Amino acid sequence: MTEQLTQPLRSDALDNRARIVEAARALFSTEGLKVPMREVARRANVGPATLYRHFPAKQALMAAVFADQMCACRAVAEEACADPDPWRGLCRMIEKICATHACDRGFTEAFLTADPLGSADIAQERALIVKALGELAERAKRAGRLRPDFVLDDLFLMLMAHCGIRAASPTGQATASRRFVAYMIQAFEARPGTTPLPPSARPAFPGFDVAAANA
């Protein structure tokens, strides 16, 4: 198997691999990580044998799909840590990570899973992101901007709750995410202010008429 993987891929094989990754990225984004491999193959217009030749296990496919997002999140973490104002850096980092999660359901699941896709590289990227969050939080506490009883677990609770946001459209999803994040940032602040919240979005509550309840 190792010898096969180290051989250069033909152009048609490279094209198949790219289509598989693109199809998986689209499906994971909207449906989450439980999408069957056969559905990925169907969307990519390749046979199951071709899919498994490139990705013998689903974990390998997920690692390929989410590698770019993990790198992007790490870049966000590095930018936030470089900000001389740790509270501003922390807030921007939370906002940008949640914005990524809001439009990609699969990435959220991958980020929060106990075993990061069975990939040492992705596990390392996530560990660096979490470390950056922890360092920023400590600096923001010392600056008197982050409440002293804040713990890093609070951010993961926030991300888990953020996973539950459902709206009728991608635009609504992003709008609801921004408002939720603004609520959480105010809750984390040592001296909560009265900064206006972003606009609300109509959440997707099956069987419940939110408009009528607000009337």
Disulfide bonds with the S-S distance in Angstrom:
none
